[in-house]
């Protein structure tokens, strides 16, 4: 049950969404990711949550860890979202948030600024008595769009402390929830030998 004082307003939600959309925050734009982190920090602190910022490398933005139970060894649920996008600098100025009918457009509007904001709205609107029974952790990483190279170890460690982990990206256009996703792997292969052309100089090398 939600608190009637926190009744949902679409206009208010879109007003909160706009600052998250109308800024450049590609993975390689750490200042923009930091600005997203600033906005989310302010929101979580406004509802009494503790927020810790992690800076894992100078070339990436910060990651955020917000919780209603600071110092817990175990969490009932971990909610995950990413603050970076795939868009280059200048995109936000060209395509700021735009609403047409029942659709919103803009860089990262679905993947995944609305997910970040909806997570906060859901937690803000929960019955305080119910939330008080739960240990909730929210992790927002800075580098998901390139495979989470800097935040992976942190996310895995926090997931191991949690009873379940939910990712707040959007569902399918049909409304179907996504319960599994393909992964990715990157390999670096080194070859050793004497190089030569396999067609015209086969005898001159052993790795042709």
C-alpha positions in Angstrom: 0.0 0.0 0.0 1.3 3.4 -0.9 1.2 6.5 1.2 -1.6 8.8 -0.3 0.7 11.7 0.3 2.9 10.2 -2.4 0.2 9.8 -5.1 1.8 9.4 -8.5 1.8 12.4 -10.8 2.9 11.9 -14.4 3.7 15.6 -14.8 5.9 15.5 -11.7 7.6 12.3 -12.9 8.4 13.9 -16.3 9.7 17.0 -14.6 12.1 14.8 -12.6 13.0 12.8 -15.7 14.0 15.8 -17.8 17.3 16.7 -16.0 18.4 13.1 -16.3 17.8 13.1 -20.1 18.9 16.5 -21.0 22.6 16.0 -20.3 25.4 14.1 -22.0 26.4 11.1 -19.9 28.0 8.5 -22.2 30.3 6.1 -20.5 33.3 8.1 -21.8 31.8 11.3 -20.4 32.5 10.9 -16.7 31.5 14.4 -15.8 28.0 13.7 -17.2 27.7 10.5 -15.3 28.8 12.3 -12.2 26.0 14.8 -12.7 23.5 11.9 -12.9 25.0 10.6 -9.6 24.6 14.1 -8.1 20.9 14.1 -9.0 20.2 10.6 -7.6 22.2 11.3 -4.5 20.0 14.3 -3.7 16.9 12.3 -4.3 17.9 9.4 -2.1 19.2 11.6 0.7 15.9 13.5 0.6 14.0 10.3 1.6 16.5 9.5 4.4 18.7 7.0 2.7 22.5 6.8 3.0 24.4 7.2 -0.2 28.0 6.2 -0.8 29.9 7.2 -3.9 32.6 4.9 -5.4 35.2 6.2 -7.8 36.9 3.1 -9.2 39.0 4.8 -11.9 39.8 8.3 -13.0 38.6 7.7 -16.5 35.1 6.7 -15.5 32.3 8.3 -13.6 31.3 7.4 -10.0 29.1 4.5 -8.9 26.4 5.0 -6.3 25.4 2.7 -3.4 22.2 3.8 -1.6 20.5 1.9 1.2 17.8 2.3 3.9 19.9 0.1 6.3 23.5 1.3 6.4 26.1 -1.2 7.3 23.9 -4.3 6.7 25.7 -7.6 6.1 22.8 -8.9 4.1 20.1 -7.3 2.0 16.7 -8.6 1.1 16.8 -7.1 -2.3 19.3 -5.4 -4.5 18.1 -3.0 -7.2 20.5 -2.3 -10.0 20.6 0.4 -12.7 23.2 2.2 -14.8 23.8 5.9 -15.2 25.8 5.8 -18.5 24.4 5.9 -22.0 25.9 5.0 -25.5 25.4 8.5 -26.9 28.2 11.0 -27.8 28.5 14.5 -26.4 26.1 16.9 -28.1 23.3 14.4 -28.3 21.3 15.8 -25.4 21.3 19.3 -27.0 20.1 17.9 -30.3 17.5 15.6 -28.8 16.3 16.7 -25.4 13.3 15.1 -23.7 10.2 15.3 -25.8 6.8 13.9 -25.0 4.4 13.0 -27.8 1.1 11.5 -26.7 1.9 8.6 -24.4 5.5 8.3 -25.5 8.7 10.0 -24.3 11.8 10.4 -26.4 15.4 11.4 -25.6 18.8 9.9 -25.1 18.6 7.2 -22.5 14.9 7.7 -21.8 14.2 4.0 -21.7 17.7 2.6 -21.2 17.8 3.5 -18.5 17.0 6.9 -17.0 13.3 6.0 -16.5 14.4 2.8 -14.7 16.6 4.8 -12.3 13.9 7.3 -11.6 11.2 4.6 -11.3 13.2 2.8 -8.8 13.4 5.9 -6.6 9.7 6.6 -7.1 8.8 3.0 -6.1 10.9 3.2 -2.9 9.7 6.6 -2.0 6.1 5.6 -2.4 6.3 2.4 -0.4 4.4 2.0 2.9 6.9 3.1 5.5 5.9 0.2 7.8 6.6 -2.3 5.0 9.9 -0.7 4.0 11.0 -0.8 7.6 10.9 -4.6 7.5 13.2 -4.7 4.4 16.9 -4.2 3.9 17.1 -2.7 0.4 20.3 -1.8 -1.5 20.3 0.3 -4.7 23.5 0.1 -6.9 23.9 2.5 -9.8 27.0 1.8 -12.0 28.8 4.1 -14.4 29.9 1.7 -17.2 27.3 -0.9 -18.0 27.2 0.1 -21.7 30.8 -1.1 -22.2 30.4 -4.2 -20.1 31.0 -2.8 -16.6 34.8 -3.2 -16.6 35.3 -1.0 -13.5 32.2 -1.8 -11.5 31.9 -5.5 -12.1 33.7 -6.7 -9.0 31.7 -4.3 -6.8 28.4 -5.4 -8.3 29.2 -9.1 -7.9 30.2 -8.6 -4.3 27.0 -6.7 -3.4 24.9 -9.2 -5.3 26.4 -12.0 -3.1 25.2 -10.1 -0.1 21.6 -9.9 -1.4 18.7 -12.4 -1.3 17.7 -11.4 -4.8 18.8 -8.9 -7.5 16.5 -7.0 -9.8 17.5 -4.8 -12.7 15.3 -1.8 -13.4 15.6 -1.6 -17.2 12.4 -1.3 -19.2 10.3 -4.3 -20.1 9.6 -5.3 -23.7 7.2 -3.1 -25.8 4.6 -5.7 -25.1 5.0 -5.3 -21.4 6.6 -8.7 -20.9 9.3 -8.7 -18.2 12.8 -9.8 -19.0 13.9 -12.7 -16.8 17.2 -13.6 -18.5 19.6 -11.9 -20.9 22.5 -13.1 -23.0 26.0 -12.2 -21.7 29.2 -11.1 -23.4 32.8 -12.2 -23.2 36.0 -10.6 -24.5 39.2 -12.5 -25.2 42.7 -11.4 -26.0 44.6 -14.0 -28.0 48.3 -13.8 -28.5 50.1 -15.7 -31.2 53.8 -16.5 -31.1 55.9 -17.5 -34.1 57.6 -16.2 -37.2 55.1 -14.5 -39.5 55.0 -15.0 -43.2 52.5 -15.0 -46.0 50.6 -18.3 -46.2 50.3 -18.1 -50.0 53.6 -16.9 -51.3 56.1 -17.5 -48.5 54.8 -20.5 -46.6 58.2 -22.0 -46.0 59.6 -18.8 -44.4 57.5 -18.9 -41.3 55.9 -21.2 -38.8 52.7 -19.3 -38.1 51.4 -18.7 -41.6 
